[in-house]
């Protein structure tokens, strides 16, 4: 909907200023990417809840190929993003964190995140 990071930043800042809850539905593969939102939201008193979609690159490519052609992401971009992927950690400032696992033929499961020790 917003198309650029700058527009996204302005909307997030407006939501924070107005104390309006918001959802960032975006691929944020690294801790640095996620750090654009978490500290700001926490400083404003928001609860920060994250969902990590645990997926194999082959499965992501298959699902991507099944999307409408206009929404299809180039395979090269999917592979490159997967290569940069850093699983999140509660230490980043999340109040709650969940792992979403895709299940063939049955949808998905959601489980509470446990940081690996």
N, C-alpha and C positions, 0 to 999 in steps of 0.2 A: 504494500500500500504506500509506504513512504519513499521507497526507492533509493534514498541516500542516507548515509550515516548522519549527516548534518541535520536532516529533517527529523530523523529518529531522535537525535540528541535534544533538539528543541522540544519535541513532544514529551519526552521523558522529563525534561526540566520543567515544563509546564505542569505536568501531572504532579510532580513533587511539590512545586510551589502551591498548587491548589489542593494538595493533600488527597489527590485522586488516585485510587489504586490503578495499577496498570500491569500489563503482561508484555514481556519482551519475547516474542515468538520469532527467534532468529538463531541461526547457527553461530554459536560463540565457542569455537573449538579450544581456545586457550585461556589460561587464567587472566592474561592481559586483556583479552576481549571482554571477559566477564567483569573485569575491574572497572569498566566504564559505568556500570550500573550499581554494583553492590555497595561500595562505600557511600555514594550519594543517597541511595535509598535508606541505608542503615542510619546515616547521619540525620535524616529527616524523620526517623522513627518508624519506618516501614518494616514489616516482617519480610524477609527475603526467602522465597521458596524456589528451589531449582529442581528440574527434571533432566536427567541424563539418559538419553536414548542409546542404549547399549546395542550396537549394530555392527555386523561385519560389513566390510566394504562391498563384498559381492551381493549381499542382501540389499544394501542401499542402492547399488547400481540397478538391480532388478526392479525395485520399487520405483526408482526414477524413470526407468524405461516404460513403466506402465502409466505414468502421468500423462496428462494432456500435453500435446506437443508444445504448446505455448508456455507451459510451466516446467518443461523438461530442462534440467541443468546439464551442461556439458559433462560427459563422463570424466574428462580430465580434471574438472573442477571438484567433482565428488572425491576422486582419488587424492587430489592435492590437499583438500580439507581434512580428509581422514588421516593423512600422513602427519598433519600438524596437531591432531587431536590430543588434548591433555585432559584426562578425566578430572572432574571437579573434586574439591575437598571442602569439608565443613570449615576448615581453617580459612577459607576465602571470605567467610562472613555470612554464609547461608544460615538461616534459622532452622530450616529443614531442607533436606535433599533426598530425592528419590531416584531410583534406577528403574527405567522402563525397559523391559525385555520383550522383544517381538517373538511371537509364537506362531509357527506355521499353522494355518487353518483355524486358529483359535484366538486371533487378535494379539493381545499383549498382557503382561502382568506388570504390576507396579509394586516395588518393595522399598522399604526404608533403606537409605544409603548408610553404609558402614565404611568409614575411612579405613583403608588398609594400613596396618601397622608396620 
